[in-house]
Amino acid sequence: MKLISLCCGLPREVDWHGHRVTTSIFKEPVEGRVALRTLNLDGDRQSDLTVHGGEYKAVYCYPISHYEYWRRELPGRELPVAAFGENFTVDGLDESVHIGDAFAIGSAEVVVTQPRLPCYKLGIRFGMDDMVKRFLASRRTGFYVAVQREGEVGAGDEIKPLARETDSFPVSEITRLYIAKEYTAHDHQLIDKAIRLNALPDSWKQWLSERANLRRT
């Protein structure tokens, strides 16, 4: 498992459907070692802190393996690394990682917290109104990590597994529960497990609990 590219970006204003919008989704690869801190990488900043950033969304990871899928889905479009707004383009990791999985990268340590739910700014990045819908439907969401230990990271670093939270399950299952219109008995059991996970943010636990209560029979 490897960190293929490390990418950062600062807020910029763009025009979108006649409005000026501030976004940080346009990121570029960074060479050399970069400090990874509790809330983000040095040289990277989120624009709307009500939905982006924070302790549980310090770094967004996206698998390099998904790029081939998107090249087929979006023929003729250039897809450089960080096309999806990720900080870490990773190899050997995808949405099969579990909530609470901990990894060492460089001298830092991180823990997986949640899938990425795209907002309209992904549509801005691609110039496509339907990109958010297509991205979520693909289930190729990538995932966020929180920083357990600050350190320095850089492209080419090995990603080393450290630990797995007890009774956890893949990030992909959280995405499936988010999309599902009906819940099975197994889904309710999964949600009961989810609300006990240390790494899953309280906002997700509350949302899943409320959704499950609406669908209990």
N, C-alpha and C positions, 0 to 999 in steps of 0.2 A: 504494500500500500504506500502511496506516494503523493506528495503535494506537487502537482504539475505546474501550477501557476498561482502566484499571489497577486491579488488585484485590489486596487484602492481607487476611490473617487470622492470628490467634494461636491457639494450642492451646486447646481447650475440651473438657470432659467431657460425653459424651452417653450415654444408655442405649441398648443395642442387644442384643436378645434376652436380656435379663436380666443383662447385664454393663455395667460402666462402661468406656467406651472414650475415649481421648484422641485428638482429631483436629483438623487445621487445614484441613479441606476447605471449611469455611464461610467464604467470603471476601466482602468488600464493596468496591465501587468507592471509590477514593480520588481526591479532587480535588487540583489543584496539582501541583507538581514533587516527585518522590520520588527519593531516591538509590538507584541500582542498584549493588550491591556484588558482590564475587566470589561470594558464597554465596547472596545473596537480596536482596530489596528491603527498605529500611527499613520497619519496621512489619509485616513478614511473617515467619513462622517455621514451620518444619516440626516435626511432632510426633515422628515415628519416623525418626531419622536413619539407621537401618539400611537403609531402602528409599526414603526421600524426601530431597530436598535434596542438598547436596554440589556440588562444582565443576561437574559435568556436568548437574545438574538445578537450576541456580540459578533459572530462571524457566520456568514452564509456559505455553505459548501455545495458545489454542484459537480456531479460525476462527468468526467470527460467522455465516458462511454455513451452518454445520452446525446452527444453532439451528432453522432451518425444518424440516429433516429430523426433529429430535427433537420438534418441535411436532406433526408428523404421527404420529410413533410413540407419543407420550405425550399424547393429546388431553385437553384440559381442565386440564393441569398448567401452572402458572406457571413460566416459564423466564427469570428475570432474568439479566443478565450475571454471570459467575462461577458459574453453576449447576453447572459441571463442575469447579470448583475451580481454574480457571485464574487466573494472575496477569495475563496479557495476553490480552484479547479482540481479535483482529486481523482486519483486512479486507484481502483481496487475497493472502493466504497460506494454504496448506493443506498436506496431507501430500505434495504434489508437490515441496515444497522438498527440496533435497538435503542429505544429511549433509555438514557442513562449509561450507554456505552462510553467509556472513558478512553482517551488516546493521548499519547505523547507526540508532539510535533515540535522539532527543534528542542528548545529548552522549556517550552510551554506545555501545559496539560489542559485538555478541553473535554467537555462532556456533551453528548447529543441530547437535545432538549425537545425538538418538535420539527414537523415538516414546514416547508415554506408555503404559505397561502398567497398567491399572487394578487397584486392590486393593479389598478388601471395603468400604473406607470410602466408595467411590463409591455402594455400595448403601445405606450409612447416609445419605448426603446425599439420596438419592431415596426412602428407605424401601422399597426393593425388593431382594429377595434376588437376582433375576436380572439386575440392572442391569449388573453387571460383564460377564456373558456377552453381553448385548445390545450393550454399548458396544464390546467387542472385535470382535464379529461385524460391526458396522457399518463397521469400518475407519476410522471417524472419531475417531481417537485424539488428534489434536493432536500437539504435539512440544515437546521441551525445548530450551533454549538455555543455553550457558555464556557467561560474561561475559569478553570479551577486553579491554575497556577500561571501567573504572568511569565513571559519569557520572550525570546526572539525566534522568529520563524523565517523561512525563505524557500523559494521555489527549489525543488529537488529534495527537500527534507523527506525522510522516511516517516510514515505514520504508524506508530506502534501501539497495539492494543494494550490497555492497562487493566480494565475491570469491566464487569457487566452488572447492572443492578438486578437484584433478585426479582423474579416473577415479571420481568419486563417482556416487551414484544416489539416487533419492527415498527419503524416510523411509518411504513406503508399502511399499517393497520389504522393509524390515527387518520391518515388521509382518507382511507376507505370509509371509516365511521363518519367523517365529515361529509362525504358525498352521498352516503347511503340514504335512501328515502324511508326505508323500513329497517327495523332492528330485529335480529333473531335472538333466541335465548343465549346463544354463544356471544353475540355482540354485547348484550347486557352484562355478561360475565366479564368480558374484556374491559368494559367501562368501569366495572367495580375494581378491577385490577389497576386500571389507569389512574384512578383518583388516589391510589396509594403510592404511586411512583414519586420518588423524591425529585427526579430531574424534570418531570413534566410541569410546566408553569401552572399556577393557580387559575389563570384565565382559561386555559384549556380544560382543567378539571371542572370548573364551574359550567362551562359551555356543554361539555359532555354529560354532566349530571342533569342539567336542565333538559337537554335533548332526550336523554334516556327516560326521564320522568314523563315526557309528553308521549312517549311511544310504548310505555308499559301497559300491558293488558291485564 
